[in-house]
Amino acid sequence: MIDNEVHSRSPHADALFDLLRSRRSVFDFLPDPVPDVLLERAIDAGRFAPNHKLTEPWRFTIIGPEAKQDIAAAWSEVKQRKLPAEASEERRDQARTAAREKWMSKPAVVAVSQALDDDPARREEDYAAIACAIQNIQLAAWALGLGCQWSTTAATRDPEVMRRASIPKSERVVGFLFLGYAAAVPEAQRKPLEEVLRRTP
Ligand SMILES: Cc1cc2nc3c(=O)[nH]c(=O)nc-3n(C[C@H](O)[C@H](O)[C@H](O)COP(=O)(O)O)c2cc1C
């Protein structure tokens, strides 16, 4: 067991540990809009993530309302194409609505992309840096009272979605971040520390 009573030398420790442990991926949002200033503050925290050789490989795209509609429409078409030819009109309608809702139910959408380096080793490190940036954003959003979900569905690789999100071909989307005020916060699910920690003599 971790002794949470052990005192830290930093005045930030309690707040930070609370934030780290309480943050959850949020999947259900209230319809309330996210103030742009909060979105920018959260994204700004992303820039301070560690990044080897100071490549600052991240690019952030705030998806505006028009682009969100366009992406929702593109995604709806993708999902239609995946249905079997014999799918009923009702089934098609359901798929259309679900695909559209996936995007339209998210109050704010941010694409976090990686400027792709030619060197594979650098690319891998840049990808790790972007994962750190995304976690910074998630934690900053949580501190600002916002929930976030990191999404890596096939939409992050779909050329038409990329075009409508204004992502240049020189970049790869590492995640769409869905943000908003949480309608529900799931319970944490983690193995006990003892199961994942080993010590060498
Ligand atoms: C690289 C990465 C990709 C993820 N992609 C998705 C996704 O596509 N869909 C989803 O529902 N959650 C996605 N998640 C969120 C995880 O499902 C979530 O972190 C996990 O369930 C643990 O929940 P927690 O974040 O509340 O601790 C992703 C998380 C990471 C780190």
The ligand as an SDF file (V2000), in Angstrom:
LIG
                    3D

 31 33  0  0  0  0  0  0  0  0999 V2000
   -3.5420    6.1790  -26.8020 C   0  0  0  0  0  0  0  0  0  0  0  0
   -4.9410    6.1680  -26.2680 C   0  0  0  0  0  0  0  0  0  0  0  0
   -6.0110    6.0350  -27.1390 C   0  0  0  0  0  0  0  0  0  0  0  0
   -7.3200    6.0230  -26.6820 C   0  0  0  0  0  0  0  0  0  0  0  0
   -8.3540    5.8960  -27.5830 N   0  0  0  0  0  0  0  0  0  0  0  0
   -9.6040    5.7740  -27.1380 C   0  0  0  0  0  0  0  0  0  0  0  0
  -10.6720    5.5730  -28.0650 C   0  0  0  0  0  0  0  0  0  0  0  0
  -10.4740    5.5490  -29.2810 O   0  0  0  0  0  0  0  0  0  0  0  0
  -11.9080    5.4280  -27.5690 N   0  0  0  0  0  0  0  0  0  0  0  0
  -12.1580    5.4580  -26.2110 C   0  0  0  0  0  0  0  0  0  0  0  0
  -13.2970    5.2920  -25.8150 O   0  0  0  0  0  0  0  0  0  0  0  0
  -11.1710    5.7000  -25.3200 N   0  0  0  0  0  0  0  0  0  0  0  0
   -9.9080    5.8500  -25.7490 C   0  0  0  0  0  0  0  0  0  0  0  0
   -8.8850    6.0890  -24.8570 N   0  0  0  0  0  0  0  0  0  0  0  0
   -9.2080    6.3030  -23.4330 C   0  0  0  0  0  0  0  0  0  0  0  0
   -9.0790    5.0120  -22.6410 C   0  0  0  0  0  0  0  0  0  0  0  0
  -10.1370    4.1630  -22.9820 O   0  0  0  0  0  0  0  0  0  0  0  0
   -9.1000    5.3680  -21.1510 C   0  0  0  0  0  0  0  0  0  0  0  0
   -7.9550    6.1030  -20.8520 O   0  0  0  0  0  0  0  0  0  0  0  0
   -9.1220    4.1040  -20.2880 C   0  0  0  0  0  0  0  0  0  0  0  0
  -10.3560    3.4840  -20.3960 O   0  0  0  0  0  0  0  0  0  0  0  0
   -8.8430    4.4000  -18.8400 C   0  0  0  0  0  0  0  0  0  0  0  0
   -9.7980    5.2970  -18.3350 O   0  0  0  0  0  0  0  0  0  0  0  0
   -9.3720    6.6360  -17.6140 P   0  0  0  0  0  0  0  0  0  0  0  0
   -8.7440    7.5210  -18.6690 O   0  0  0  0  0  0  0  0  0  0  0  0
  -10.6680    7.2000  -17.0880 O   0  0  0  0  0  0  0  0  0  0  0  0
   -8.4110    6.3040  -16.5160 O   0  0  0  0  0  0  0  0  0  0  0  0
   -7.5790    6.1360  -25.2900 C   0  0  0  0  0  0  0  0  0  0  0  0
   -6.4920    6.2860  -24.4060 C   0  0  0  0  0  0  0  0  0  0  0  0
   -5.1930    6.3090  -24.8760 C   0  0  0  0  0  0  0  0  0  0  0  0
   -4.0480    6.4660  -23.9090 C   0  0  0  0  0  0  0  0  0  0  0  0
  1  2  1  0
  2  3  1  0
  2 30  2  0
  3  4  2  0
  4  5  1  0
  4 28  1  0
  5  6  2  0
  6  7  1  0
  6 13  1  0
  7  8  2  0
  7  9  1  0
  9 10  1  0
 10 11  2  0
 10 12  1  0
 12 13  2  0
 13 14  1  0
 14 15  1  0
 14 28  1  0
 15 16  1  0
 16 17  1  0
 16 18  1  0
 18 19  1  0
 18 20  1  0
 20 21  1  0
 20 22  1  0
 22 23  1  0
 23 24  1  0
 24 25  2  0
 24 26  1  0
 24 27  1  0
 28 29  2  0
 29 30  1  0
 30 31  1  0
M  END
$$$$
